[in-house]
Amino acid sequence: MSAKKLTLGFSPCPNDCFIFDALVHGRIDTEGLEFDLVMEDVEALNRKAFDEKIDITKLSYHAFAHLTGTYILLDAGSALGFGVGPLLIASREYALADVPTLRVAIPGRMTTANFLFSLAFPGAKNKTELLFSDIEGAVLEGKADAGVIIHENRFTYQEKGLKKLLDLGEWWERETGTAIPLGGIAMKRSFPAGLQQRVSRIIRRSVEYAFAHPKASYNFVKANAQEMDEEVMYRHIGLYVNEFSADLGPEGKKAVRLLLQKAQEANLVEHMNNTIFLDQ
């Protein structure tokens, strides 16, 4: 594939559509680069990255921990923050000590949500992988005792009668004092450093355009959000798109390094490349 036409993967979730709208629709200078879009659920993108099928892609940070030999993290496009973590929910109250005995639905083995759940409950082994949007239903129907929910489901679980057992993001913040890194944008290491910097710069430009013109992306976000309530859509964007999305910066990079370190300490990954970021 020509270096001027790159495959770009991101999810149809409101935060990703908000971030990439300006890039996709030519509202910014893309410095001569063109992109073929791959829009799929983040766990599907994780799997494609393991198969090296996408040049630039949204990745769960858990997946990235396994892929540092193939991909390098770009400075722009990440989802990090405080109060943004996945939630462990159930249809009734359970003691946290009982969680390892429960049947738990997770939104994919390589998601950061599963990574956090595994850190908090290392003894929990009875897990079922489901599409993130199917987890609430599985718990309500008794197919799972509990579920780890992400994205907009954190805004809807209560109205369905589900109960929060633990906010895994708050748990991480208490344990580490850092923001929780959920997902980042990574690019294949095989591309020249100058091209990687160029792509990161373009994505930052797209994020900055989105912040300056927050309604410009409405049609793109709404088309992919499908049945999502508009208020939930914008709460979703407000939760996951912040200053870290434009530039990880020192604080964001510190949080990412810590998450990768925790992954190694927990023996969740065997080997990682020491060069994680573009400027190392």
N, C-alpha and C positions, 0 to 999 in steps of 0.2 A: 504494500500500500504506500502511496506517495505520502511524504511527510507533511504535505499541505492538506491532506484529507485524513482526518483522524476519527476513530470511533470514540464516542463520548457516552458513557453510561451514567444515568441517574434515575432516581425513582419518581413515580408520578405523584408522590406526596407533596402537599402544598409548599413545604419549605424548599424542596429541591426545584420545583417549578418556579417559585419566586426568585430563587438565586439565578437560575439559568435562562429565564425568559428573555432578557436583553441580549444575551449571546445567541440564543436560538433564532430570534426574530430580527436580528440585524440592527438592533438599537444602539449598538456600540461598535467601536473599531475592533475587529478580530485580527488585525495585522496580517491580513491575507490568508489566514487559515480557514478551512472549512471542516465541518464536523458531521459525521453520520451518527444520528442519535440512536441509543439503545435505552428504552425506558422500561424498566422492570422493577419488581419488588427488590429491596436491598439484598435479601438472601439469594435471590436469583443472580443478582450482579456479583455477589461474593463467589458463587459457583463458577460463573463465567471467568472471573479473574483467576481462579485456581487453574482454569484451562487456558489462561493467557489469551482470551478471545477479545478483550477490549483494551484499547490504547490508554484511555483516561477513564476512570470510573469512580463512582461513589462506592466506598467500602466500609463495612463495619470495622471499627478499630480492632476488634477481636480477629477478624479475617486478615486485616493488614499485618497483625503480629506474625502470621504464618507466611506472609507474602513479601517480606522486606527484601528478599533476594531478587524478586522480580519487579517490584514496584517501589517508587519513591513518593513520599507524601508532598503534595503541593501546599503552599502557604494559604491559599484561598479555598473557600468552599466547604469548610468543615462545620460540623454540628457539635459544639461543646457548650457547656454552661452549667449553671447552678439551678437546682430545682427542675431539671429536665429529664431525669432518669426514668427508666422503666419501673413499673409497679408490679408487685406480686399481689394478685387478687384471688378471691374465692367467693363461693356463694354463701358460705357461713364462716364464722370465726374459727380459727385454728391457732393453737399456741405455736410460736415460731419453732419451738423445740420439736414439734411434730412434722414440720415441713419436709424433712428428709424421707418420711414415710409416705408422702402423698404422691399421687399421679399428677405431674405438672406439665402443662402445655407450654412450649417455648416457640418463639417466632423464628426458629432456625438455629442450627448448631453453631454457626459461625457468627451469629449476631453478638454485639456487645451486651445485649440484654442477657443472653445465656451466659456470657463470660461473667457478668456481675453476679448473676444468680449462683453460678458455680463457685465463685469466691465466697459468697455469703453462706452458702449451704453446700459445702464440699461433699457431704454424705448423700445428697439427693441424686439418685441415679435413674429413677423411673420417670423419664422425660419423653414427651412426644412432640415432634416437630410439626407445626401447623403454620399456614399463612397467617400473618399477624392479625388480619381482620376476622379470622375464624375462631380466635381463642376465646373471646367472651361467650360465644355460642356454645363452644365445647364445654365450658365450665357450667353454664346454665343448664345444659342438657345432661349433665352428669358424666360426660365422657372423660372429663378430667376433674380432679379435686381442686386444683388451683391453676392459675395461668400467669405468665409473665407478659404484660401488655406494653405496647409502645405506641408511638405516633398519636393519632387523634383519639384512640381508645381511652387514654387517660382522662379525657373530657366526658366520656359517655358511660363509663362502667357503673357509676353510682345510680344513674337514672334507670339502669337495668336491674338494680337490686343487689349488685355485687359489692363486696367489701374489700377494702385494702388491708392486706396483711403486713406489707412492708414496702416502703418507697426505697428502691435499690439505689437511686441516685443520692438520696439523703444519707443512706448507709455509707456509700462511697465517700461522700463529703465529710462525714464524721470520722471515717477511718483515715483519710488522707489530707483533708483540708484543701483539696484542689477541685477544679471543675471536673465534670465527668465528660470524657471524650466518647461520643457516640459513633459518629461516622466522619470520614474524611474523604478528600478527593486525591487519588493517587494516579501516577502515570508510569508507564513502563520505563525501567531503567535503561533499556536499549536505545532510547532516543537521546540525542545530544542535550547536554545541560542547557544550552542556549534556548532550545525549543521547549524544554520543560519550564524554564523561567518565563518564556513568552506565554505559554498556556496558563500558568499561574497568574500572570499579569492580566490576561484577558478575563479570567474568571473573577478576579478581584474587581475589575472594571464593571462586570455584570452585576456583582453584588452591590457595588456603590451606586449604580444606576437604579437598582431596585429600591435601595434606601431613599434615594432622592425622588423617585417616582413610584411610590408604593402601590398605586392603582393601575399602573401600566400593565402589570402582569395578570390582572384580574381574569381575563378570558382564558388564558392558558392554565392558570391555577384551577379555575372553576371547571374547565372541561375535563381535567384529569382527576379532580376531587369527586366528580360524579354526584353522588347523593348527599355529600357532606353539607351540613348547615353552614351558611356563610360566616356566622359568628365563630363557629368552631374552626373553620378554615383559617380565619385571621388570628385566632388564639394560637393555633398550631404554628403559624408563621412566626408570631411574636415570641413563642417559646423557644424555637429551634434556630432562628436566624438572629445573630447578634454580632458584636464586634469581632468575635473569633471567626465568623464566617468570611469576613473581609481579609483578615490576617491573623493567623494563629498567635503570633507575637510570643514573647518570652513565657508568659503565664500559660498559654495554650500548649506550647511545646513542652513545658515542664509537666503538665498533666498527661500528655501523650506518653512521654518517656516513663512516667510513673506507672501508667497502665501497662505498658509493654514489659516493664520490670516485674510487675506483679504477675503477669502471664508467665514469665520465665520462672519466677519463684514458685508458682503453683504447678510447674511442670506441664503447662498447657501448650507450650511451644518448645521445640528443641533448640533451634538456632535462629538468631536474628542478625541481620546486617547492621553493623554499627552506624552506618550512614543512613539516617531515617529521613532527614529534611534536606531541602535543596541547598541551603547555605552552609552545610557542614563541610 
